[in-house]
Amino acid sequence: MADPIWASWSSALRAHGVERGDSIALAIAPGVGLGLAVKDGQWPIGEPEPMALFRKLDEEFAPRWIWWDRDTAYVVADSEAEVDRCWDVLTVHRLLCGGWRTSIPECWAWLHDLSVESLPKMGQLGLLDAPTDEGDEPEDPEQPDGHLRPEWVAGGWDVSPERLAQWATLAFTAHELQLTHLAKRAYPARAISTARSESAAELLCTELEGYGLPIDESTATSIIASAAGDRTHNRVEEDAERARRDEEVLRHLEPRQDVNRRNPNEVKAMLRRTGLDLPDTRAWRLEELRSSEPLIDALLVWRKAERIATTYGYSWLDEHVRDGRLHGSWSSSDGAAGRMAASAGLHNLPTPMRPAIAADAGHLLIRADLGQIEPRVLAAVSSDQALIAATQDDDLYQPIAQRLGVERSVAKVAVLGAMYGATTGESAGALRGLQKNYPVAMGLLEEAAEQGRLGNDIFTTGGRRIRMWVDPSVEGDIDKARSVAAGRGRFARNALIQGAAAEFFKVWAIIVRRRA
């Protein structure tokens, strides 16, 4: 027999014209109930255990759920409902406005052309206190000036089913206003699609935080012990172990010098004194010299051991590993370009620690190689046919090198330099060749750089706004102003491609999520 409560709500939604696949706004609070809203209706549902009803709603209507922010996504992730589609209002706001730090009141103000400077702050009145101004009704989430009432934002929205329904209605309104703004982007359909994939990626992040990554604790402990010594070592023994690691590097120096290996500038100066004049001390650059330079080999060995001992040591294991899973926070957009990132090593676990990551019994780990991703994304977003042809090769840099008549290593530096704004040095000649042979792609990068130099915001292929900055301190200082403008140009040309790569990656990630 059908659940009469469920059947009544299902009938109410259908009577209001809601069909399978439509958008439904949601506000949910375990112990209180849930609120639903569509364009012309809202429903407060008092239910101490609302998750079962939510799962039935999701199964019946398979809607695109609209909610304000990750707080609801956490509840949904815990519900075990197989939610496929969603719209996270704050995530879409970041796409529209750029940056990461924001809030529900700021989003609402922006959508209604209200000054962020006039955002109301929490006062001394309680949630049920009488209004202080004529026409100012506490049960209304909006103040007379149009801003959201801070008491509601701070948690007052979830004290009753009626308030949940009102909160869901506001989310639906925000969603409709965001669609209007997205429709003004250069490629509206693509921008709306990006908003949907970004929202799904935000939900994925909450799931990843809960699930964690399987890890073999005994293997992890063994790896840490090889770099930091036994867990039972005291402070004196730890210092002795660290001094031993240091000595493995210092013994290669003649005359012997006391160098802070943790300071990149001192390391660079140390290498220069030994006859190795390098532009930087990045690992990939040092790796090229490792086989012929004992000092470089010792330095790289030291770096790996030091990182494990200090950043990924026993305290890291105790803090982030429980029940055989590595847990950390996940972000669907870590900054201006919108890259997905994680903490606790989930984003950049050192290579020596990776053998500790082990699939659960009956499962497999699948490796996805994203090598050369940025130049391939440049080809895709620029539609440069010559560069697209180069992407058909497993090693994109090889056909580019042949076309330019240079060594592969020079072609690689030139391509990366074009995207990162390095236009001088050994790759300068090859860069001119890139401009001649791949004019569409190089033109796209230069246009972004020019907009950045002028201080104009740029937009990724998916419609994400990437904000430029203004430095008031350069006023009147021509040289400093030029330097700041050049920095914006370099940032803009790279953020354009990094942002697009992030958007493609998140689409791939949510497809994998669904198929898994």
C-alpha positions as CSV (number, residue, x, y, z in Angstrom):
1,M,0.0,0.0,0.0
2,A,1.3,3.5,-0.9
3,D,2.4,5.8,1.9
4,P,-0.6,8.2,2.2
5,I,1.6,11.1,3.3
6,W,4.0,10.6,0.4
7,A,1.1,10.2,-2.0
8,S,-0.5,13.5,-0.9
9,W,2.7,15.4,-1.5
10,S,3.4,13.7,-4.8
11,S,-0.2,14.6,-5.9
12,A,0.2,18.2,-4.7
13,L,3.3,18.6,-6.8
14,R,1.8,17.1,-9.9
15,A,-1.3,19.1,-9.5
16,H,0.9,22.2,-9.6
17,G,2.3,21.1,-12.9
18,V,5.6,19.6,-11.6
19,E,6.8,16.9,-14.0
20,R,9.7,14.5,-13.8
21,G,13.0,16.4,-14.5
22,D,11.7,19.8,-13.5
23,S,13.5,22.1,-11.1
24,I,12.5,22.0,-7.4
25,A,14.0,24.2,-4.7
26,L,14.8,22.5,-1.4
27,A,15.5,23.5,2.1
28,I,15.9,20.6,4.6
29,A,16.5,20.3,8.3
30,P,16.6,16.9,10.0
31,G,14.3,17.0,13.0
32,V,12.2,19.7,11.5
33,G,11.2,18.8,8.0
34,L,11.7,20.2,4.5
35,G,10.5,23.0,2.4
36,L,9.9,22.7,-1.4
37,A,9.3,25.5,-3.9
38,V,8.7,25.9,-7.6
39,K,8.0,29.0,-9.6
40,D,4.4,29.5,-8.4
41,G,4.2,27.5,-5.2
42,Q,5.8,26.4,-2.0
43,W,5.1,23.5,0.4
44,P,6.2,23.3,4.1
45,I,6.4,19.7,5.2
46,G,6.8,18.9,8.9
47,E,8.6,15.6,9.2
48,P,11.1,14.8,12.0
49,E,12.8,12.2,9.7
50,P,12.7,14.0,6.3
51,M,15.4,12.1,4.5
52,A,13.1,9.1,3.6
53,L,10.6,11.5,2.1
54,F,13.4,13.3,0.2
55,R,14.7,10.0,-1.2
56,K,11.2,9.2,-2.5
57,L,10.8,12.7,-4.0
58,D,14.1,12.3,-5.8
59,E,13.2,8.8,-7.1
60,E,9.7,9.9,-8.2
61,F,10.6,13.3,-9.9
62,A,14.3,13.1,-10.5
63,P,14.4,16.9,-10.4
64,R,17.2,19.3,-10.6
65,W,17.4,20.2,-7.0
66,I,18.0,23.9,-6.2
67,W,19.6,24.8,-2.9
68,W,21.5,27.7,-1.4
69,D,24.9,26.2,-0.6
70,R,27.0,23.3,0.6
71,D,25.1,23.1,3.9
72,T,22.2,21.4,2.1
73,A,24.6,19.4,-0.1
74,Y,26.1,17.8,3.1
75,V,22.6,16.7,4.2
76,V,21.9,15.4,0.7
77,A,25.2,13.5,0.6
78,D,24.3,11.8,3.9
79,S,20.8,10.8,2.7
80,E,22.2,8.1,0.3
81,A,19.8,9.4,-2.4
82,E,21.3,9.1,-5.9
83,V,21.0,12.7,-6.8
84,D,22.1,13.3,-10.3
85,R,21.3,17.0,-10.9
86,C,21.4,20.1,-8.8
87,W,21.9,23.9,-8.8
88,D,24.0,25.3,-6.0
89,V,23.2,29.0,-5.8
90,L,26.5,30.1,-4.1
91,T,28.6,28.0,-6.5
92,V,26.8,29.6,-9.5
93,H,27.3,33.0,-7.9
94,R,31.1,32.4,-7.8
95,L,30.9,31.5,-11.5
96,L,29.0,34.7,-12.3
97,C,31.1,37.1,-10.1
98,G,34.5,35.6,-9.9
99,G,36.5,34.7,-6.8
100,W,35.6,32.4,-4.0
101,R,34.8,34.1,-0.7
102,T,31.1,35.1,-0.7
103,S,27.9,34.5,1.3
104,I,24.2,34.1,0.9
105,P,23.5,37.8,1.8
106,E,26.2,39.0,-0.7
107,C,24.7,36.8,-3.4
108,W,21.2,38.0,-2.8
109,A,22.4,41.7,-2.7
110,W,24.2,41.3,-6.0
111,L,21.2,39.7,-7.7
112,H,19.0,42.6,-6.6
113,D,21.5,45.4,-7.2
114,L,21.8,46.2,-3.5
115,S,25.0,47.6,-2.0
116,V,27.2,45.0,-0.3
117,E,28.4,47.8,1.9
118,S,24.9,48.1,3.4
119,L,24.5,44.5,4.4
120,P,22.7,44.3,7.8
121,K,24.5,42.7,10.7
122,M,23.1,40.6,13.5
123,G,21.6,42.7,16.3
124,Q,20.6,42.0,19.8
125,L,17.0,40.9,19.0
126,G,16.1,37.2,19.1
127,L,14.4,35.4,16.4
128,L,10.9,35.8,18.0
129,D,11.3,39.3,19.2
130,A,8.9,42.0,18.1
131,P,9.8,44.1,15.0
132,T,11.6,47.4,15.7
133,D,10.5,49.3,12.6
134,E,7.1,49.9,11.1
135,G,6.5,47.3,8.5
136,D,9.5,45.3,9.5
137,E,8.1,41.8,10.0
138,P,10.5,39.1,11.5
139,E,8.6,36.3,9.8
140,D,9.6,37.8,6.5
141,P,13.1,36.8,5.4
142,E,13.5,40.0,3.5
143,Q,14.0,43.4,5.2
144,P,12.1,46.5,3.9
145,D,15.4,47.6,2.2
146,G,15.5,44.3,0.2
147,H,18.4,42.7,2.1
148,L,18.0,39.3,3.7
149,R,17.4,39.4,7.4
150,P,20.6,38.4,9.1
151,E,18.8,36.3,11.7
152,W,17.4,34.1,9.0
153,V,20.8,33.7,7.3
154,A,22.4,32.8,10.7
155,G,20.0,29.8,11.1
156,G,16.6,31.2,11.5
157,W,15.5,29.6,8.2
158,D,15.4,26.1,9.7
159,V,13.3,26.6,12.8
160,S,10.0,25.6,11.2
161,P,8.6,23.9,8.1
162,E,7.1,27.2,7.1
163,R,10.4,29.0,7.2
164,L,12.0,26.1,5.3
165,A,9.5,26.6,2.5
166,Q,10.2,30.4,2.4
167,W,13.9,29.7,2.3
168,A,13.4,27.3,-0.6
169,T,11.3,29.9,-2.4
170,L,14.1,32.5,-2.1
171,A,16.6,29.9,-3.5
172,F,14.3,29.4,-6.5
173,T,14.1,33.1,-7.0
174,A,17.9,33.4,-6.9
175,H,18.2,30.6,-9.4
176,E,15.9,32.3,-11.9
177,L,17.8,35.6,-11.6
178,Q,21.1,33.7,-12.1
179,L,19.7,32.2,-15.3
180,T,18.9,35.7,-16.5
181,H,22.5,36.7,-15.9
182,L,24.0,33.6,-17.5
183,A,21.9,34.3,-20.6
184,K,23.9,37.4,-21.1
185,R,27.2,35.6,-21.4
186,A,28.8,35.3,-24.8
187,Y,27.7,31.7,-25.0
188,P,24.6,31.4,-22.9
189,A,23.9,27.7,-23.4
190,R,27.5,26.8,-22.5
191,A,27.4,29.1,-19.4
192,I,24.2,27.5,-18.1
193,S,25.8,24.0,-18.7
194,T,28.8,25.1,-16.7
195,A,26.7,26.3,-13.9
196,R,25.1,22.9,-13.7
197,S,28.4,21.0,-13.8
198,E,29.9,23.3,-11.2
199,S,27.0,22.6,-8.9
200,A,27.3,18.9,-9.4
201,A,31.0,19.1,-8.7
202,E,30.2,20.9,-5.4
203,L,28.0,18.0,-4.4
204,L,30.7,15.6,-5.4
205,C,33.1,17.4,-3.1
206,T,30.8,16.9,-0.1
207,E,30.6,13.2,-1.0
208,L,34.4,12.9,-1.3
209,E,34.8,14.5,2.1
210,G,32.5,11.8,3.6
211,Y,33.9,8.8,1.7
212,G,37.6,9.5,2.1
213,L,40.3,7.7,0.1
214,P,41.2,4.1,1.0
215,I,44.7,3.9,2.5
216,D,46.8,1.1,4.0
217,E,47.8,2.5,7.4
218,S,50.6,0.0,7.9
219,T,52.2,0.8,4.6
220,A,51.8,4.6,5.3
221,T,53.5,4.1,8.7
222,S,56.4,2.2,7.1
223,I,57.0,4.9,4.5
224,I,56.9,7.7,7.2
225,A,59.3,5.7,9.4
226,S,61.8,5.5,6.5
227,A,61.9,9.3,6.4
228,A,61.3,10.3,10.0
229,G,62.4,7.4,12.0
230,D,60.4,5.2,14.3
231,R,57.2,6.7,15.9
232,T,58.7,6.2,19.4
233,H,61.6,8.5,18.8
234,N,61.9,11.4,21.1
235,R,62.8,15.0,20.2
236,V,66.6,14.4,20.4
237,E,66.4,11.4,18.1
238,E,64.2,13.3,15.7
239,D,66.7,16.1,15.5
240,A,69.5,13.7,15.0
241,E,67.6,12.1,12.1
242,R,67.0,15.5,10.6
243,A,70.7,16.3,10.8
244,R,71.5,13.1,9.1
245,R,69.3,14.0,6.2
246,D,70.9,17.4,6.0
247,E,74.4,15.9,5.9
248,E,73.6,13.8,2.9
249,V,73.2,17.1,0.9
250,L,75.9,19.2,2.6
251,R,78.7,16.7,2.1
252,H,78.6,17.4,-1.6
253,L,79.6,21.1,-1.1
254,E,83.1,22.2,-1.5
255,P,83.9,24.3,0.5
256,R,81.3,23.2,3.0
257,Q,78.6,25.8,3.6
258,D,75.6,26.0,5.9
259,V,72.7,26.4,3.5
260,N,69.0,26.5,4.4
261,R,67.6,23.8,2.0
262,R,64.1,25.0,2.9
263,N,64.7,28.4,1.3
264,P,64.4,28.3,-2.6
265,N,66.6,31.4,-2.9
266,E,69.4,29.9,-0.8
267,V,69.2,26.7,-2.7
268,K,69.4,28.5,-6.0
269,A,72.5,30.5,-4.8
270,M,74.1,27.2,-3.5
271,L,73.7,25.6,-7.0
272,R,75.1,28.7,-8.6
273,R,78.2,28.5,-6.5
274,T,78.7,25.0,-7.7
275,G,78.5,26.0,-11.3
276,L,74.8,25.3,-11.9
277,D,73.1,28.6,-12.8
278,L,69.4,27.7,-13.0
279,P,66.4,30.0,-13.4
280,D,64.6,28.2,-10.6
281,T,64.7,25.1,-8.4
282,R,61.5,23.4,-9.5
283,A,61.5,19.7,-9.3
284,W,61.0,19.0,-13.0
285,R,64.0,21.2,-13.9
286,L,66.2,19.5,-11.3
287,E,65.1,16.1,-12.5
288,E,66.7,16.7,-15.9
289,L,70.1,17.1,-14.2
290,R,69.8,14.4,-11.6
291,S,71.7,11.6,-13.3
292,S,74.8,13.8,-13.9
293,E,74.9,15.8,-10.8
294,P,75.3,14.0,-7.4
295,L,74.4,17.2,-5.5
296,I,71.1,17.5,-7.4
297,D,70.3,13.8,-6.7
298,A,71.0,14.3,-3.0
299,L,68.9,17.5,-2.9
300,L,65.9,15.7,-4.5
301,V,66.2,12.8,-2.1
302,W,66.3,15.2,0.8
303,R,63.3,17.1,-0.4
304,K,61.1,14.0,-0.6
305,A,62.2,12.8,2.8
306,E,61.9,16.2,4.4
307,R,58.4,16.7,3.1
308,I,57.2,13.3,4.4
309,A,58.9,13.8,7.8
310,T,57.5,17.3,8.3
311,T,54.2,17.6,6.4
312,Y,53.1,14.0,6.0
313,G,54.4,12.5,9.2
314,Y,52.8,10.8,12.1
315,S,50.8,13.8,13.1
316,W,49.3,13.9,9.6
317,L,48.4,10.2,9.9
318,D,46.8,10.7,13.2
319,E,44.8,13.7,12.2
320,H,43.5,12.7,8.7
321,V,43.4,8.9,8.6
322,R,40.6,7.0,10.4
323,D,38.9,3.7,9.7
324,G,41.3,3.0,6.9
325,R,40.4,6.2,5.0
326,L,42.2,9.4,4.3
327,H,39.9,12.3,4.9
328,G,40.3,16.0,4.0
329,S,38.3,19.0,2.9
330,W,37.4,19.4,-0.8
331,S,36.7,22.6,-2.7
332,S,35.1,22.7,-6.2
333,S,36.7,26.1,-6.8
334,D,39.8,27.1,-4.9
335,G,40.2,30.5,-6.3
336,A,39.9,32.8,-9.3
337,A,40.3,30.2,-12.0
338,G,37.9,27.7,-10.4
339,R,40.3,24.7,-9.9
340,M,39.0,21.8,-7.8
341,A,41.3,21.2,-4.9
342,A,41.6,19.3,-1.6
343,S,43.5,19.3,1.6
344,A,45.4,16.7,3.7
345,G,47.4,15.5,0.7
346,L,44.4,14.4,-1.3
347,H,45.3,17.0,-4.0
348,N,49.1,16.6,-4.1
349,L,50.2,13.5,-2.1
350,P,54.0,13.1,-2.5
351,T,55.0,10.3,-4.8
352,P,56.8,8.3,-2.1
353,M,53.5,8.2,-0.1
354,R,51.3,7.0,-2.9
355,P,52.0,3.3,-2.5
356,A,50.0,3.6,0.7
357,I,46.8,4.3,-1.3
358,A,45.2,0.9,-1.7
359,A,41.8,0.0,-3.1
360,D,39.2,-1.6,-0.8
361,A,38.8,-5.4,-1.3
362,G,36.9,-6.1,-4.5
363,H,37.6,-2.7,-5.9
364,L,40.2,-1.2,-8.3
365,L,42.0,2.2,-8.5
366,I,41.8,3.8,-11.9
367,R,44.6,6.2,-13.0
368,A,43.8,9.1,-15.3
369,D,46.7,10.7,-17.0
370,L,46.1,14.4,-17.4
371,G,49.5,15.1,-18.9
372,Q,49.8,18.0,-21.4
373,I,46.3,19.0,-20.4
374,E,46.7,22.8,-20.6
375,P,48.0,23.0,-24.2
376,R,45.3,20.5,-25.3
377,V,42.6,22.7,-23.6
378,L,44.1,25.7,-25.4
379,A,43.6,23.9,-28.7
380,A,40.0,23.1,-27.8
381,V,38.9,26.5,-26.6
382,S,40.7,28.4,-29.4
383,S,39.6,26.1,-32.3
384,D,43.1,26.5,-33.8
385,Q,43.0,23.7,-36.4
386,A,46.8,23.4,-36.6
387,L,47.1,23.0,-32.8
388,I,44.1,20.6,-32.8
389,A,46.0,18.5,-35.3
390,A,49.0,18.4,-32.9
391,T,46.8,17.0,-30.1
392,Q,46.2,13.9,-32.1
393,D,49.7,12.8,-31.2
394,D,50.3,11.1,-27.9
395,D,53.1,13.6,-27.3
396,L,51.7,17.0,-28.3
397,Y,55.1,18.7,-28.2
398,Q,56.7,16.5,-30.8
399,P,54.7,17.6,-33.8
400,I,54.9,21.2,-32.6
401,A,58.7,20.9,-32.4
402,Q,58.8,19.5,-35.9
403,R,56.6,22.3,-37.3
404,L,58.8,24.9,-35.6
405,G,62.1,23.2,-36.5
406,V,63.3,23.1,-32.9
407,E,64.1,20.5,-30.2
408,R,61.1,19.1,-28.3
409,S,62.4,20.6,-25.0
410,V,62.4,24.1,-26.6
411,A,59.0,23.6,-28.1
412,K,57.6,22.6,-24.7
413,V,59.1,25.6,-22.9
414,A,57.8,27.9,-25.6
415,V,54.2,26.5,-25.4
416,L,54.2,26.7,-21.6
417,G,55.8,30.1,-21.8
418,A,53.0,31.3,-24.1
419,M,50.4,30.3,-21.5
420,Y,52.3,31.5,-18.5
421,G,53.5,34.8,-19.9
422,A,57.2,33.9,-20.1
423,T,58.1,35.5,-23.5
424,T,61.9,35.9,-23.1
425,G,64.9,33.6,-22.8
426,E,65.6,30.4,-24.7
427,S,62.1,30.0,-26.0
428,A,61.7,33.6,-27.4
429,G,62.5,32.5,-31.0
430,A,60.2,29.5,-30.8
431,L,57.5,31.7,-29.4
432,R,57.6,33.8,-32.6
433,G,57.3,30.5,-34.5
434,L,54.2,29.6,-32.4
435,Q,52.6,33.0,-33.3
436,K,53.2,32.3,-37.0
437,N,52.1,28.7,-37.0
438,Y,49.3,28.8,-34.5
439,P,48.0,32.3,-34.8
440,V,44.4,31.6,-33.6
441,A,45.6,30.0,-30.3
442,M,48.3,32.6,-29.7
443,G,45.8,35.4,-30.6
444,L,43.4,34.1,-28.0
445,L,46.1,34.2,-25.3
446,E,47.3,37.7,-26.3
447,E,43.8,39.1,-26.3
448,A,43.3,37.8,-22.7
449,A,46.7,39.2,-21.7
450,E,45.7,42.6,-23.2
451,Q,42.5,42.7,-21.3
452,G,44.3,41.8,-18.2
453,R,46.9,44.6,-18.7
454,L,44.0,47.1,-19.2
455,G,42.4,45.8,-15.9
456,N,39.3,44.4,-17.6
457,D,37.8,41.1,-16.3
458,I,38.1,38.1,-18.6
459,F,35.8,35.1,-19.0
460,T,36.5,31.5,-19.5
461,T,35.0,29.4,-22.3
462,G,32.4,28.2,-19.8
463,G,31.5,31.8,-18.7
464,R,33.4,32.1,-15.4
465,R,34.3,35.7,-14.6
466,I,38.0,36.1,-13.7
467,R,38.4,39.4,-12.0
468,M,41.4,41.7,-12.5
469,W,42.7,43.8,-9.6
470,V,43.6,47.5,-9.1
471,D,46.6,48.6,-7.1
472,P,46.0,52.1,-5.8
473,S,49.6,52.4,-4.7
474,V,50.9,52.6,-8.3
475,E,49.1,55.9,-9.0
476,G,51.7,58.4,-10.3
477,D,54.4,55.8,-10.6
478,I,54.6,54.9,-14.3
479,D,57.2,52.1,-13.9
480,K,55.3,50.4,-11.1
481,A,52.0,50.8,-12.9
482,R,53.5,49.0,-16.0
483,S,54.8,46.2,-13.8
484,V,51.4,45.7,-12.2
485,A,49.7,45.7,-15.6
486,A,52.2,43.2,-17.0
487,G,51.5,41.0,-14.0
488,R,47.8,41.1,-14.7
489,G,48.5,40.2,-18.3
490,R,50.5,37.1,-17.4
491,F,47.8,36.1,-14.9
492,A,45.0,36.6,-17.4
493,R,46.5,34.5,-20.2
494,N,47.1,31.6,-17.8
495,A,43.8,31.9,-15.9
496,L,41.9,31.7,-19.2
497,I,43.3,28.2,-19.9
498,Q,43.5,27.0,-16.3
499,G,39.9,28.0,-15.8
500,A,38.8,26.1,-18.9
501,A,40.8,23.1,-17.9
502,A,39.1,23.1,-14.5
503,E,35.7,23.3,-16.2
504,F,36.5,20.3,-18.5
505,F,37.9,18.4,-15.5
506,K,34.8,18.8,-13.4
507,V,32.6,17.6,-16.3
508,W,34.7,14.5,-16.5
509,A,34.6,14.1,-12.7
510,I,30.8,14.2,-12.5
511,I,30.5,11.8,-15.4
512,V,32.8,9.3,-13.6
513,R,30.7,9.9,-10.5
514,R,27.5,9.0,-12.3
515,R,28.9,5.9,-14.0
516,A,30.4,4.7,-10.8
